[in-house]
Amino acid sequence: MRRHLLSLWDLSSREIHELIARAEVMKRQWKEGTFEPRRKGSVLGLFFTKPSTRTRVSFEAAMYRLGGQCIFTTSQDSQVCRGEALSDMARVLSRYVDALVVRTYAQEEIEELAAHADIPVINGLTDLYHPCQVLSDLLTVKEKRGSLEDLHSVWVGDGNNMAHSWMNAAAIMGFTLTVSCPVGYEPDRAVLEKARKGNGKILMEPDPRKAVAAADFINTDVWASMGKEDEAEERREAFQPYRVNGELLGAAPPHALVLHCLPAHRGEEIAGEVLDGPRCAAFDQAENRLHLQMALLDWLLET
């Protein structure tokens, strides 16, 4: 049966554990030189309306390592810029490629593509969710901590698409997530309410020092996501107390590690000495995008 990944709600807890386990095996085999490509002849399409470094390169590298090929296009390179319906494009691309990664603004756009596609559609980021990033973050957590059991993760900063996907993960996987945002920048209310009906515990704590007091991992992201650059100055003022720096890290347990999905604005949401320090796993996260997405593509193409 055709499967999509539009948000983490498309996966069960068991499937997330299985994807992480598959990624761990693939990562080990690749580093040992024993990995055997298993998707020769497969073609991955990538359709992006937002710029990207990690999402594009990690997905392309993942497909090449699996033995397949990639075709990349942007909205400006396609007939969408001249008014072609997304539903029509989905029907056409389904006859050309075996899976499609989409990076765009509106969640409704990726849902429309998936509704008319006969191939797996993968959310490479929308304004609402970023599921592939959080899946690879969970792989990183598992590597660093050994388990996802009894996890207490903390989100500090903007209540954005990353915060939403971490809330989804907590609800599905059954761990505790504390979210700490300035007033007026909290997560979407509907996303929060749905996540709170899940298996995890989601707490809201506006004081970042209190929020990190029992953290295993402290997550952050840029203060102004793509499309909100015009709010950057007012956000800098509102988010000053939410910078992940040595002072905030000092309020967390000694074992707590910092996560950042990158790109980072050094000196804004995260201090340079924290990003480059021994308690930050941001670059391990970035590498794990590749391994998790290899596992994801392999799984979606066999279902």
C-alpha positions as CSV (number, residue, x, y, z in Angstrom):
1,M,0.0,0.0,0.0
2,R,1.3,3.5,-0.9
3,R,2.4,5.4,2.2
4,H,3.2,9.1,2.6
5,L,5.1,11.0,5.3
6,L,3.3,14.4,5.6
7,S,3.7,14.6,9.3
8,L,4.9,12.2,12.1
9,W,1.2,11.3,12.6
10,D,1.6,9.1,9.5
11,L,3.8,6.8,11.5
12,S,3.2,4.6,14.5
13,S,5.5,4.3,17.5
14,R,6.5,0.9,16.3
15,E,7.3,2.2,12.8
16,I,9.4,5.0,14.2
17,H,11.4,2.5,16.2
18,E,11.8,0.3,13.2
19,L,13.0,3.2,11.0
20,I,15.6,4.2,13.6
21,A,16.8,0.6,13.9
22,R,17.0,0.4,10.0
23,A,19.0,3.6,9.9
24,E,21.4,2.4,12.6
25,V,22.1,-0.8,10.6
26,M,22.6,1.2,7.4
27,K,24.9,3.7,9.1
28,R,27.0,1.0,10.5
29,Q,27.2,-0.9,7.2
30,W,28.1,2.2,5.3
31,K,30.9,3.1,7.7
32,E,32.2,-0.5,7.6
33,G,32.1,-0.6,3.8
34,T,29.6,-3.5,3.8
35,F,26.5,-1.6,2.6
36,E,24.8,-3.1,-0.5
37,P,22.7,-0.7,-2.6
38,R,19.2,-2.0,-2.9
39,R,17.3,0.6,-4.9
40,K,19.1,0.5,-8.3
41,G,16.9,1.9,-11.0
42,S,14.7,3.9,-8.6
43,V,14.3,7.7,-9.2
44,L,13.6,10.2,-6.5
45,G,12.0,13.6,-7.4
46,L,12.6,16.7,-5.3
47,F,10.3,19.7,-5.7
48,F,11.3,22.7,-3.6
49,T,9.8,26.1,-3.3
50,K,12.1,27.0,-0.3
51,P,15.9,27.1,-0.3
52,S,17.7,24.2,1.3
53,T,21.1,22.8,2.1
54,R,20.8,19.8,4.4
55,T,17.4,18.6,3.1
56,R,18.3,18.6,-0.5
57,V,21.8,17.2,-0.2
58,S,21.0,14.6,2.4
59,F,18.0,13.2,0.3
60,E,20.0,13.3,-2.9
61,A,23.0,11.6,-1.2
62,A,20.7,9.0,0.4
63,M,19.1,8.0,-2.9
64,Y,22.5,7.8,-4.6
65,R,23.9,5.6,-1.9
66,L,20.8,3.4,-2.2
67,G,21.7,3.0,-5.9
68,G,19.0,5.3,-7.4
69,Q,19.0,8.6,-9.1
70,C,17.5,12.1,-8.3
71,I,15.8,14.8,-10.3
72,F,15.6,18.2,-8.6
73,T,13.3,21.1,-9.6
74,T,12.0,24.3,-8.0
75,S,8.7,26.0,-8.4
76,Q,10.4,28.6,-10.7
77,D,11.8,25.8,-12.9
78,S,8.4,24.1,-13.3
79,Q,5.1,25.0,-14.9
80,V,3.7,25.6,-11.4
81,C,5.0,29.1,-11.7
82,R,2.7,29.6,-14.7
83,G,-0.4,28.2,-12.9
84,E,-0.3,24.5,-13.4
85,A,-2.4,22.8,-10.7
86,L,-0.6,20.8,-8.1
87,S,-3.0,17.9,-8.6
88,D,-2.0,17.7,-12.3
89,M,1.7,17.9,-11.5
90,A,1.3,15.1,-8.9
91,R,-0.4,12.8,-11.5
92,V,2.4,13.5,-14.1
93,L,5.3,13.1,-11.7
94,S,3.8,9.8,-10.4
95,R,4.5,8.4,-13.9
96,Y,8.1,9.7,-13.9
97,V,9.6,9.1,-10.4
98,D,9.2,6.5,-7.7
99,A,8.9,8.9,-4.7
100,L,8.7,12.7,-4.3
101,V,10.2,15.0,-1.6
102,V,8.5,18.3,-1.3
103,R,9.7,21.4,0.5
104,T,7.2,24.2,0.5
105,Y,5.4,26.8,2.6
106,A,1.8,25.6,3.1
107,Q,1.0,22.2,4.5
108,E,-2.1,22.2,2.3
109,E,0.1,22.1,-0.8
110,I,1.9,18.9,0.2
111,E,-1.4,17.3,1.2
112,E,-2.9,18.2,-2.2
113,L,0.1,16.6,-4.0
114,A,-0.2,13.5,-1.9
115,A,-3.9,13.2,-2.5
116,H,-3.3,13.0,-6.2
117,A,0.0,11.1,-6.3
118,D,0.4,7.4,-6.9
119,I,3.9,7.4,-5.3
120,P,5.1,8.2,-1.8
121,V,5.2,11.9,-1.0
122,I,7.6,13.0,1.7
123,N,7.4,16.3,3.6
124,G,10.9,17.9,3.4
125,L,9.6,20.9,5.4
126,T,6.5,23.0,5.5
127,D,5.6,25.9,7.7
128,L,3.6,23.5,9.9
129,Y,5.9,20.4,10.2
130,H,9.4,19.1,9.6
131,P,9.1,15.4,10.3
132,C,12.3,14.1,8.6
133,Q,14.4,16.4,10.8
134,V,12.8,15.2,14.0
135,L,13.1,11.5,12.9
136,S,16.8,12.0,12.5
137,D,17.0,13.9,15.8
138,L,15.4,10.9,17.5
139,L,18.1,8.7,15.9
140,T,20.7,11.1,17.4
141,V,19.0,11.0,20.8
142,K,19.1,7.2,20.7
143,E,22.8,7.2,19.8
144,K,23.7,9.6,22.5
145,R,21.4,8.3,25.3
146,G,21.0,4.6,24.3
147,S,17.2,4.7,24.5
148,L,14.2,6.9,24.0
149,E,12.6,5.6,27.2
150,D,11.8,8.1,29.9
151,L,13.2,10.9,27.7
152,H,12.7,14.5,28.8
153,S,13.3,16.9,25.8
154,V,12.9,20.6,26.0
155,W,12.2,23.0,23.2
156,V,13.4,26.6,23.7
157,G,12.5,29.4,21.3
158,D,10.0,29.8,18.5
159,G,6.9,27.6,18.5
160,N,7.5,26.8,14.9
161,N,7.4,23.7,12.6
162,M,10.2,22.0,14.5
163,A,8.4,22.6,17.8
164,H,5.3,21.1,16.2
165,S,7.1,18.0,15.0
166,W,8.7,17.5,18.4
167,M,5.3,17.7,20.0
168,N,4.0,15.1,17.5
169,A,7.0,12.9,18.4
170,A,6.3,13.2,22.1
171,A,2.7,12.3,21.6
172,I,3.5,9.2,19.5
173,M,6.5,7.9,21.4
174,G,5.3,8.7,24.9
175,F,8.1,10.9,26.2
176,T,8.0,14.3,28.0
177,L,8.5,17.5,26.1
178,T,8.6,20.9,27.8
179,V,8.1,23.9,25.4
180,S,9.4,27.3,26.4
181,C,8.5,30.2,24.1
182,P,8.0,34.0,24.5
183,V,4.4,35.1,24.9
184,G,2.9,35.4,21.5
185,Y,5.2,33.0,19.9
186,E,3.8,29.7,21.2
187,P,3.0,26.7,19.0
188,D,-0.2,26.5,17.0
189,R,-3.0,25.8,19.4
190,A,-4.6,23.0,17.3
191,V,-1.3,21.2,17.0
192,L,-0.7,21.4,20.7
193,E,-4.2,20.2,21.6
194,K,-3.9,17.2,19.3
195,A,-0.5,16.3,20.6
196,R,-1.8,16.5,24.2
197,K,-4.3,13.7,23.4
198,G,-1.4,11.4,22.6
199,N,0.8,9.2,24.8
200,G,3.3,11.7,26.0
201,K,3.4,14.6,28.3
202,I,3.6,18.1,26.8
203,L,4.3,21.0,29.2
204,M,4.4,24.7,28.6
205,E,6.9,26.7,30.7
206,P,7.6,30.3,29.6
207,D,10.7,30.6,31.8
208,P,13.5,28.9,29.9
209,R,15.7,28.3,33.0
210,K,12.9,26.4,34.7
211,A,12.1,24.6,31.4
212,V,15.6,23.1,31.1
213,A,16.0,22.1,34.8
214,A,15.3,18.4,34.2
215,A,16.2,18.3,30.5
216,D,18.0,15.4,28.8
217,F,18.1,17.4,25.5
218,I,17.6,21.1,24.8
219,N,16.4,21.9,21.3
220,T,16.4,25.2,19.6
221,D,16.1,26.8,16.1
222,V,16.4,30.1,14.4
223,W,14.2,32.9,15.8
224,A,12.7,33.9,12.4
225,S,11.9,31.0,10.1
226,M,11.8,31.3,6.3
227,G,9.1,33.6,5.3
228,K,9.2,35.6,8.6
229,E,12.4,37.5,7.9
230,D,10.4,40.8,8.1
231,E,9.8,40.0,11.8
232,A,13.5,39.4,12.6
233,E,14.1,42.6,14.5
234,E,11.1,42.4,16.8
235,R,11.8,38.7,17.3
236,R,15.4,39.4,18.4
237,E,14.1,41.6,21.2
238,A,11.4,39.1,22.3
239,F,13.7,36.1,22.2
240,Q,16.8,37.4,24.0
241,P,16.1,35.4,27.2
242,Y,15.7,32.3,25.2
243,R,19.2,32.2,23.8
244,V,20.9,28.8,24.4
245,N,24.2,30.0,25.9
246,G,26.5,28.9,28.8
247,E,24.2,30.5,31.4
248,L,21.1,28.6,30.2
249,L,23.1,25.4,29.8
250,G,24.3,25.8,33.4
251,A,20.6,25.6,34.6
252,A,20.3,22.2,33.0
253,P,21.5,18.9,34.4
254,P,25.2,18.1,33.6
255,H,24.3,15.3,31.2
256,A,22.0,17.5,29.1
257,L,22.9,17.9,25.4
258,V,22.0,20.6,22.9
259,L,20.3,20.0,19.6
260,H,19.9,22.4,16.7
261,C,18.6,21.5,13.3
262,L,20.7,24.1,11.5
263,P,21.4,26.5,9.9
264,A,22.3,28.4,13.1
265,H,22.5,32.1,13.6
266,R,25.5,32.2,16.0
267,G,25.0,34.7,18.8
268,E,21.3,34.8,18.4
269,E,19.4,31.6,19.3
270,I,22.6,29.8,20.2
271,A,26.0,30.9,21.4
272,G,28.9,30.0,19.2
273,E,30.8,28.4,22.1
274,V,27.8,26.1,22.8
275,L,27.3,25.2,19.1
276,D,31.0,24.3,18.9
277,G,31.2,22.8,22.4
278,P,31.2,19.2,23.6
279,R,27.6,19.3,24.8
280,C,26.1,20.1,21.4
281,A,25.1,17.3,18.9
282,A,24.0,19.6,16.0
283,F,26.5,18.2,13.5
284,D,25.7,14.6,14.4
285,Q,22.1,15.5,13.8
286,A,23.0,16.9,10.4
287,E,24.9,13.6,9.5
288,N,22.0,11.5,10.7
289,R,19.6,13.2,8.2
290,L,21.4,11.1,5.6
291,H,21.2,7.8,7.4
292,L,17.6,8.2,8.5
293,Q,16.5,9.3,5.1
294,M,18.2,6.3,3.5
295,A,16.1,4.1,5.8
296,L,13.0,6.1,5.1
297,L,13.3,5.9,1.3
298,D,14.2,2.2,1.5
299,W,11.1,1.6,3.6
300,L,8.7,3.7,1.6
301,L,9.8,2.1,-1.7
302,E,9.2,-1.4,-0.4
303,T,5.8,-0.8,1.2
